[in-house]
């Protein structure tokens, strides 16, 4: 099976209940000492019932601990599963033969882990609507931002703001091209979930706030997730909302951070207004 970068990913997994609501964990690495682990990648017809038929087929042979499915542009779909074998005698060849016995399966690969350790050797990163993504740890990214400010001082904060603004403009323009300007403006509070889905923090918008265009609250913000004596605000986020807001509104938007975890607040709050002409 040729390796494909997934198109819009619809990951399916076990939600973890926490302060930010349910989350889906991608199974890039699984460690289960004493277990025999397998990664299964199946190309199947993108038709109702195909995914379920594969799950039903595997249920007697493996315990699935993580799955994801996504559609490809050619009318097919990819099912990727991480599993623990129910029998120590299970083999990759046996599971592949079982999968291919299904009419829904067009091709399959099964890869065995090593002594209870399995790493995803098929995927090379997610892709969302043609845009490739890399994964960084939240702590690593936050630490990098802090070091930039420690080295460059106020110039570091300006750099983070400018980079955030550019990324915000790019993201908003991409979504505006997809949805059209009118619907983009109407759906802004709902599209805030897209930022949450990226793992940046839980973002909520109140476009009905009196006075400003919108009031934005970010809980569990990655930029101020740890202690820092060199930072006083979330410049990257402020820049991101400035750039995105200016594209959506069609005029220059000014964003101020009125509350921040760096200053002891429970969550970060931003207020967006139109620039005075």
N, C-alpha and C positions, 0 to 999 in steps of 0.2 A: 504494500500500500504506500503510495507516495505521501510524503509529509506535507500537510496543508496548514497554513496559518488560518485559524478559525475566523469566519465572518461573525456578525453580531452574536455574541455569546449569550446563551441563556443557561447559565449554570443552575444545576439542580442539586441541592444538598440538604444537610440537616441544619435548620436555623438554630442559632444559639440565642436564648433570651437574655438580654442585658439592658443596661440603661439606654442604649441607642436603638432598641428594637431588635428584630430578628436580623441575623447576618448569615450569609452563606460563605463557607470556607472552601476555597479551592484546594484540592488534594494534590499538591505538587510533590509532597514528601509524606510518606507514611512509615511509621516505625512501630512495629509490634513484635517484640522479642518472642521467639518460639513459634511464630506464625509463618505460614507459607503465603506469600503475597504475590498478586498478579495485577498487571495493568492490561486492560482489554480495550482495544480501539477497533470499532466496527463502523464500516461504511454501510449505510442502509438506505432504503427508499424513504423519502420524506413524505410519508403517508400516514394517516391515522392508524394507530395500533402497532406500528413498527417497533417503536421504543418499548412498549409494554410487552410485546412478544419476546424481545430479547431478555428483558428482566425476568419474565416467567420461566424462560428456558434455563437461566442461570441459577434460579433460586434454590435448586436442589444440590448445587455443587459448590457454591461460594456464598460468602456473606459480604454483600456490597457495602463498603464503608464510605464511598463517595462516587458520585456520577455527575456527568455534565453532557449536554447535547447541544448541538448547534447546526444550523442549516448551511449548506453550501450553495453556490450560485447555479449549479447544474441540476438542481432538483433533488439532490441527495442530502443526507445528513450524516453527522458523525456522532457516535455514542462513545464516550470515554468513561471507563469504570475502573476504580481501584477496589480490590477485593481481598478477603482472606479465604483461603481454601478450607472447605469443611473436612477434607481428608488430606493426610500427609502424603498420600500417593498421587495426588492431583498433579497434572503436568500442563505445560503451556500448549503442547500439541493436542492434548485431549480437550482442553477448553476451546481451542480454535476449531477443532472438528465439530464440537457441539454447537458452537455459534453458527458455523456455516451450514449446519443442517436446517437452519431456519430459512424460510423463503424470504424473510425480510432482510437478511444479511447479504450484501453484495461482495464484501471483502472483509477481512479481519486480520488483526495482529494481536498476539498475546505475549506479553513480556513478563518474565519472572523476576522478582526482587532477589536480594541476597541476604540470607539469614535474618529475616524479619525486617529488612530495610528495603524500601522501594522509592525510587525517584522517577518522576514523569520524564521519560526520555523521548516522548513524541512531540509535545508542544514546545514552542519557543517563545511564548508570550501571547497575551490576548490582543485582539484587534476589534475595534468598535467602529463600525461604519467607515472602514478603510483606513482608520488611523491606528497605528501600532502603539502599544503601551509597554512600559517596563515596570517592574514591581520593585519598590524600595520599602524598607521597613520605615514605619512612622518615626521611630526614635532616631534612625540614621538620617532621615531627611531633616528632621528638626535640628539635630546636632549640626548638620552642614550649614543650615541657615544661621544658627547661633555663631558658628565660627566665622562666617562671612562678616557679620556685624562686629565681632571682636577684633578682626583684622582691619576692617575698613571704617569702623565707627559709623557716623551718620551717612557716609557714602555707601556703606553696606545696606542700610535701610532703604536708601534711594534705589539701589540696584535691585533689591527684592521687590520693591514697589513697581519699578519699571518692567521687570520680567513678569510679575503677576498681571500687570495691565495688558501686556502683549498677549499673554496666554488667554486672559479673559476675552479679549477682542477676537482672537482666533476661534475659541470655543463657541462664542455667541454667534459669530458669522457663519460657522459651520452649521449650527442648528437653525439659523435663520434661512440659510439656503435650502435646508431640508423642509422646514415647515412653512416658510413664507413669513414676511414681517408681521402681518396681522395676528396670525395664530401664535407666533413666537411671543408677542407681547401679552396675549391672553393667557398663555400657559407658563409664564415665568415662575409663579409659585410652585407649580407642579414640577417643572424642570430643575428646581433646586435639589430634588432628590438625586439628580444625576451627579452632583458634587458629592452627596452623601455616599452614593454607590462607589465612588472612586476611593473611599476610605479617608477623605480629608477631614471629616467631622460631620455631625448631624446639622444640616442647614435648613432653617425655616424662614420663610419670608412673609411679611405682613404688608401687602401693597395698599391696605386701607388705612395705614397709619396717618394720623392727621399731620398735615404740613409736608413731610418729605415724600418723595416718590415711593420709597419702601423702607421698611425697617427689617434688618436681617440679623438673625440670631444663629450663632454657630456654637453648638455644644461639642465637647470632646475635640476641639480644634487641634489639628496636628502641629500647627506652627508654635503653639504655646503649651504643648502637652507636658513639658518638663520644666524644671527650675532653670532660670536664667537671670543673672544679674546685669547682663549687658543689653537686654532688650526691654522695651517698654510698650510694645504694641505689635500687632500682626500686619506688617507692611505688605507682605506678599498677598494676603487675603484682601486687604484694602485695595491694592492695585488690581487684583482679579475682578472684584466687584465694580471697580471704576471702569475698567475696559469693557466688561460684559454689559454693564448698564448703559454705557455710552452707545454701544452698537444697537441695543434693543430700543432705547429711547429715541435714537436718531439725533441726539444733541449731547453736548459735553455734560457728563455727570460727575459730581464731586461726592466722594464717600469719606465719611469720618467714622473712626472707631470710638464709640462712646463708652464701652465697657470692654475689659480684657482680663483674661485669667492671669496675665503677667502682673496685673494690678490688684489681684485678689478677688475678682468677680467670678461667679460660678460658671459663667459662659461669656463668650465674646459677642458684642452687639455693634452693628454698623448701621449708619443712617445715610441714605443716598438722596441727594437733592440735585436739581438742575443748576448748572453754573449760571451766575448772573451775566446777562449780555451787556 
